[in-house]
Amino acid sequence: METQAVLQLIESVAAELITPRFRSLADGEVSEKAPGDYVTVADAEAEVALTEALLAAHPGSVVVGEEAVAADASVLDGLAEAEHAWVVDPVDGTRNFVRGSADHAVMVAELRRGETVRAWIHQPQHRASWVAERGAGVWQDGRRLSAPVVPADPADWRGAASRTRWREAVHPPLGPIGQGWWCCGVDYPNLLAGTVDFLVHAPPKPWDHLPGTLMVRELGGEALLLSGERYGPASGGEPLVIGLTREVATTVVGALAV
């Protein structure tokens, strides 16, 4: 599928299966995979629709969806080694979606032999979409993005973190770290826009971070685990730092490791 065709598929699935449930979820259409970890009928139906369409267009490829992995963790096995794979997050920010917040998204990434080559983030309620191709940059609603300017002094960098422990502690030479938007599909676009200069996230899931990290890298940024290792499809178990430049990412990793 051409890049634009995949985006149109994502937009269509969101319009047909996700947006009609926004602020209209019926009793029995919301459950919890774990305390506070919500899943809705929109998540399930959208993932099935995206999976079926991608497999129909690309027979022999592998699709790894968040809800499929929740039902059977073995679905994730071999993602990094697959010749051709997709990761799908049908409703990123489900907690926001359930609470009636517009800050949710649909995210898809395409992998070839363990490398992310294309990525899509679509925010249905904000009517905004981001698309990236490896080596070809990042585009928002048809407009190519440029890298935001990062302040010279780390104390002036603006950061957002997913965990309270990072927000409450002091991490010289960084200034205060604020709270993210409880949704990678909103966090990453805000990073791309320069609203923040770095993100700190709990141990990453591939459907949450492969789309956004490709986009950040296409603008000259970097994504590192707290060990300093470069983040990729096979990574897991460590928190993740994403910076608008490699210097930002390495400086934040060093500050948090102290």
SVG drawing of the C-alpha trace seen along z (x, -y; Angstrom):
<svg xmlns="http://www.w3.org/2000/svg" viewBox="-25 -29 50 46">
<polyline fill="none" stroke="black" stroke-width="0.4" points="0.0,0.0 1.2,-3.5 1.8,-5.7 -1.2,-7.9 -3.4,-4.8 -2.4,-3.5 -3.3,-6.9 -6.6,-6.8 -7.2,-3.3 -6.4,-4.6 -8.7,-7.6 -11.5,-5.5 -11.3,-3.0 -11.2,-5.8 -14.3,-7.5 -16.3,-4.3 -15.3,-2.4 -13.7,-4.8 -15.3,-8.3 -18.9,-7.0 -18.0,-5.6 -16.4,-8.8 -18.4,-10.0 -21.0,-7.4 -19.6,-4.1 -22.4,-1.9 -22.4,0.3 -20.4,3.3 -18.2,1.7 -15.4,0.9 -13.3,3.3 -9.9,3.5 -7.0,5.7 -5.4,4.7 -6.4,2.1 -6.6,-1.3 -5.6,0.3 -8.7,-0.1 -9.8,1.6 -13.0,0.7 -15.0,2.2 -13.5,-0.5 -10.0,0.8 -10.9,4.3 -12.9,3.6 -10.4,1.1 -7.5,3.4 -9.3,6.2 -10.2,3.9 -6.7,2.6 -5.1,6.0 -7.4,7.6 -6.8,4.7 -3.0,4.7 -2.8,8.5 -5.0,8.4 -2.8,5.9 0.5,7.5 0.1,11.3 2.8,13.0 3.5,9.9 3.1,10.0 0.7,7.7 1.3,7.1 -1.6,5.3 -1.8,4.2 -5.0,6.1 -3.7,9.2 -0.7,9.2 -2.8,8.7 -4.7,11.8 -1.6,13.9 1.8,12.5 3.5,14.9 2.2,12.7 5.1,10.3 7.7,13.1 9.9,12.6 8.7,9.0 12.3,7.7 13.3,10.6 10.3,10.6 11.0,9.8 7.9,7.6 5.8,6.5 3.4,3.9 2.6,2.7 -0.9,1.4 -2.2,-0.7 -5.9,-1.0 -6.7,-3.5 -3.7,-5.0 -4.7,-6.8 -7.7,-4.6 -8.0,-6.0 -8.4,-9.5 -10.9,-8.1 -12.9,-6.5 -12.9,-9.7 -14.1,-11.8 -10.7,-13.5 -10.0,-14.3 -6.3,-13.4 -6.2,-9.9 -4.8,-8.6 -4.5,-5.7 -0.9,-4.6 0.7,-2.3 4.4,-1.5 5.8,0.7 9.0,2.7 11.3,4.3 13.8,6.8 13.7,5.1 13.9,1.5 11.0,-0.9 10.5,-2.3 7.2,-4.1 5.0,-5.5 1.5,-7.0 -0.1,-8.9 -3.7,-10.1 -5.6,-12.1 -9.3,-11.7 -10.8,-14.4 -8.1,-16.9 -8.3,-16.1 -4.5,-15.9 -2.2,-13.3 1.6,-12.8 3.4,-10.5 7.0,-9.6 9.1,-7.5 12.7,-6.6 15.0,-9.0 12.1,-11.2 11.2,-13.3 8.0,-13.9 4.8,-15.4 1.9,-16.8 -1.3,-17.1 0.6,-17.5 3.2,-19.9 6.8,-18.8 8.1,-19.5 11.4,-21.2 13.2,-20.4 12.3,-22.8 15.0,-24.9 16.3,-23.6 17.5,-26.1 21.2,-26.0 20.9,-25.6 19.6,-22.3 17.9,-24.2 15.7,-25.7 14.7,-22.5 11.0,-21.5 10.4,-17.9 7.4,-15.6 7.5,-12.3 5.0,-9.5 5.9,-8.6 5.7,-10.7 9.2,-9.8 10.7,-11.6 8.5,-14.6 9.0,-15.1 12.8,-14.6 15.5,-17.1 17.8,-16.1 20.6,-18.7 21.4,-20.2 17.8,-19.8 15.0,-22.1 11.6,-20.7 10.1,-17.9 6.3,-18.1 3.6,-15.6 2.9,-14.2 -0.5,-13.9 -1.2,-10.2 -1.0,-9.3 2.1,-8.6 0.0,-9.6 -0.2,-13.1 3.2,-13.2 5.2,-12.6 3.4,-15.2 3.9,-17.7 7.6,-16.9 7.8,-17.3 6.1,-20.7 8.7,-21.8 6.1,-22.1 8.6,-20.0 12.2,-19.1 12.3,-15.6 10.1,-12.8 10.7,-10.2 8.5,-7.1 8.1,-3.9 9.5,-0.7 8.3,-0.9 5.8,1.2 6.5,1.3 3.1,0.0 3.5,-3.0 6.9,-4.1 8.0,-2.7 5.8,-5.2 6.9,-8.3 10.6,-7.4 10.9,-7.1 9.4,-10.6 11.7,-12.1 14.8,-10.5 13.7,-11.9 13.9,-15.4 17.4,-14.7 16.4,-13.5 17.1,-10.3 15.5,-7.7 17.7,-6.0 17.1,-3.5 18.3,-4.6 21.3,-2.3 22.3,-4.5 21.4,-1.8 19.6,-3.0 15.9,-2.1 14.6,0.4 11.9,3.1 13.8,5.6 14.2,3.2 12.3,3.7 12.4,3.6 14.1,0.1 12.6,-3.4 13.0,-5.4 14.2,-8.9 13.3,-10.7 15.1,-13.9 14.8,-16.5 18.5,-16.1 21.0,-13.3 22.6,-15.8 19.3,-16.3 18.7,-12.5 22.2,-11.7 22.1,-14.6 18.7,-13.5 19.9,-9.9 22.9,-11.0 20.9,-13.3 18.3,-10.5 21.0,-7.9 22.6,-9.9"/>
</svg>
